[in-house]
């Protein structure tokens, strides 16, 4: 899977676009506090924080693409092919596989400080879920009420970066993504002054000229710049529905449309689903490529002290409100 953009806002909404195609078994999944997580090298976690997110469920195990726990900690995994690397198993470290990372952190951590403490002992290892599901090549955006960090496991080890723009796309590695933003430091939502040359009268031909030079292509590098600019300048009203609506508009600025990004196998990369979550209330919102009506699933409408996963199949058929 290829993730276009994930990010948080000051209102503690956390969201992402995920591209390419759904697999059979993808759904919004709620994991209650007493569902037993079994880790390949770290034993069993029988009790933990409850969580909700989009997951591929295999053998009744939630392989989360993104999730939020009941404490408001949020994680999304993004495609990082060509740079992601696991390490050999190491004594004295928590040897955790890539597919286990989201439940390992969300199950135990209430905030970024607790995440940082666990990451200091973490060793990501290449243990696939099964033969049909090899280890994914990912990096992660992790956020809470205080901010965001980016986590990347590469050949020379695990790196944790403070993320001041609170967005992430795929390649290149995060330091290079941040360095690229300096190329666009003059961009602004305001109409620019004419500083081209003394005595040259240049009229304002259009609104929005302060953003001239903002990338519009579908590469992950350009989408990082575009969503960082959009998120950084976005304004929203204070109520939840306005914030949710604005969030989907922000993510819409980097959507992929079918036919514009062709893959080697003749398929096309599209924005498969877009989601956000109010991490305070545990309400998870999503749309799909063929159904742009927002669907909401509330974690707290379920028994969070249960032992079984709660499954919500993705609504993919378009829902159109007929007004007359």
N, C-alpha and C positions, 0 to 999 in steps of 0.2 A: 504494500500500500504506500501511496505517496501523499504526504500531507502538505497542503499548500501553506497554511498559516495557522498558528495558534497564538492566543494572547489573552491578557486580562485587561480589565479597566478598573478605574478607581472605585466603581460601584460593586466590585467583587464579582463581576460576571467573568466567566472564563469560557472561551469557545475556540472552535477550530473548523477548518475545511478539511475533508479527507477525500482524496482523488482516486481514480481508477475504477474499481468495480467492487460490488458487494460479493461476499462469499455466502454460501448456504450456512446458516447458523448465526449470522450477524443480527444483533438485537440490542435494545436498551436493557441493561441488566442491573438489577439491584442485588448486592451481596449483603445479607444481614450479618449481624455481629457474631453469630455462632456458626456460620458456615465454616467448615474446617479447611483452611488452606494448607496443602502439603507441599513443602519445598524440597527440591531434589537433594540439596546438600545442607539444608538448614532446619530440618525437622518439620514439625507441624505447628501451625498457629490456629488454635481452636477458638479463641476469642479475639476480637479486633474491632476497630471502628467499622461501621457500615459505610458502604460506598455505592455510587451510581455512575453509570457511564455507558458508552458504546463498546460492545465487546463481540468477539467471535467466540461462541460457546462450543467447546469440544470436550466430549466425555464429561459433560456437566462441570466443566472448569471454565471460568470467564477469562479469556485472553483479551484484556482491555486495550483498546486504542487510546481512549482517554477516560478519565474518571475523576470524581470529586468525592471526598469522604464527608462524614457528618460534621466534622470540625471545620470544614471550609478549605481544606488543602486540596489542590488541584494538580493533575499531571496529564500531559499528553505526550505520546511517543510519535516522532516524526521520522520519515525515511531519511537515511544517512548513508546510503550505499557508496562504497569507495573510500570511506573514511572510518566507519565504525570498526572496532576491533575488540575482541574479548581477550582475557588473560588466562593463563593456566591457573588451576586451583592452587590456593595458597593457604598454608596453615596459619591460624591466628586471624584470618579474615572471614567475613561473611560471604561465602561463595554463592552468589545468586545468579540465576540465569536471566537472560533478557526478558523472557515472557513473564518472569516472576517479579520484576522490579516494581511495577505499579502496585500490586497488592502488598508487596513487602513494605513499601514506604507508606502507602495510605492506611494500611492496617495498624501501623504503630505510631505514626507521627501526626501531631495536631497542628504543626506549623513548620515554617522553614528552618527555624533553629534546630528543631528535632531532626529534620531531614539532613541538615548539614552534619549533625553528630553521627547519624547512621552512614552517610556517605563516606565519612572518614574511615570506616571499617569495611567498606564494601569492596568486593572484587567481582566484577561481572565475568561470567564464564559462559562458554559456548556449549550449552546443553539444550538441544532442541526439545520441543514439546513431544513430538513423535516423528516418525520417519516422513510422514506426509507434511509436517509443519516444521521446516528447518528454522534455525535462529534468524530472526529479523535483524536488519542493519538499521539501528535507530539512534537518535539522540532525543533529549527530553526537555520540555519546558515545564517547570514546577513553580507554583505560585500560591501565595496566601494573601491575607489582608495587607501585609507589609511590603510586598514586592514580588519579584520573580528571579529565578536562577535558570541557567541552561546547564545541562549535564551532558558531557560527551565522553564516551569511552573510545579512545583511539590507540594506535600502536604503542605509544609511550605511557599509557595509563589513563586513569580517570581524571577528568578536568571539570571543575565546577566554576562557572562564571556568573557574576552578578549581571543581570540583564535589565539595564535602565529603560530600554524602549519597550520591554515586556511583550515582544513578538518574536516569532521564530518561524523559519521555513526550513527547507532541506539543506542541500549543500550550497556553498562551501562551509567549512567549520565556522563556528560562531564568531571568533575574533575577526575573521575576514569579512563576515557579514557586517559587523559593526564598523570596520574600517571603511567599507564602501559608502557608508552614510555621509562621510565627510565630503564626498563629491557633490552632495545635494544640499549643503548647509545654507545656501542662499535662497532656497525655495521657501515659499510662504503662502498662506491662504489669502493674503492681502494683495491688492493691486500694486505691482512694483513701480518704483520711481524710475524716471528716464535718466539713466546714468551712462548711456551709450557713448556719447561724445558731446562736447560743448557746441551749442549752436545748431544741433540736429533735432528738429521737431519730429518726434515719433508719437503718433496718437495711440490711445488705448483701443485696440481692435476688438477686444473681447473681454468679458469677465473671466477670471480664473487664470490670468496670465502669470500670476505669482507662482504657479505650479508648472510652468513650462520647463521641460527637461525631466519631469517625473516619469520613470519607466512605465511602460504599458504592455510590455511583452509578458509571456507566460513562463519565463525562466524563474527558478526559485530565488535567484539573486535579485531580480527585478521585483518580484512579488514581496520580498522582504522589505525593500525600500518603500514600495507602494503602501503596504499595510502599516508600516511604521509611521509614515506621513499621515495616513488616514486616521489611524488610531490616535496619534499624538495631537491632532487638530480637531477631532470629533467632539461635538457638543450634544448633550442629551438632557432631557428634562429629568426631574427627580423621581418620577413614579416608575414602577417596575415595567409596565408595558411599553412605555417610551424607551426605556433602557434596552429592553429586549429587541424592540424594533430597530433601534439604532445599531445594536450589535450585529444584527443580520445584514444591515446596510454596509457596515464596515467590512465584514467578511465577504460581502458581495463584490467589493472592489478588487478582489483577487480570485474570483471564480474562474473555473475552466469550462468552456463550452464545447460540446461534442463537435469534433471536426477540426478544431484549431490546434490540437497537439496530437499528432499521429505517432503511434508506437511501432516498434519493429514488427509486431505480429499482425499489423493491420487494424488493431483496435485503436481507440482514442482515449486519452486521459480526459476525464471530466471531473467536476466537483461532485462526488458521490453523495456526500451529505455535509450539511453545515449544522453546527450545534453550539449552544452556549448553556451555561448553568448559573443560576443564582446560588452561590455556594453558602449563603446564609440560610436559605430555606430548603435547599436540596431539590429544587425544581429544575429538571433537565429539559431543555427545549431543542428541537431539531427540525430541519427540513431535509428533503431528499431532492435529487436532480429532477425527478418527474412529479414531485409533490411539494410545491413551495408554500403550502399552508403550514404554519408553525404548529407542531405537536408538542405537548408538554406531558412529562411523567414526573410525579412527585415521589421522592424517596420516603417522605414521612407519612404517606398514605398507606404504607405497608408495615407489617410487623417486623421491626428492625432487630428484634430479639430472636428471630427464627433461625433455622439451620439450613433452609433450602434457598437456592437462587430464585429470584423473581424475574420472570421473562416477559418482555414486551416486544413482540414482533414489530419490525419497522414498517410503517405505513408508506408505501411507495406509489400507490395509485393517486393521481391528481384529485384533489378535492376543490371544487369550484363552487362558491356560494352564488346561487341564482337569485338575484334580487327581485325579479318579476316573472 
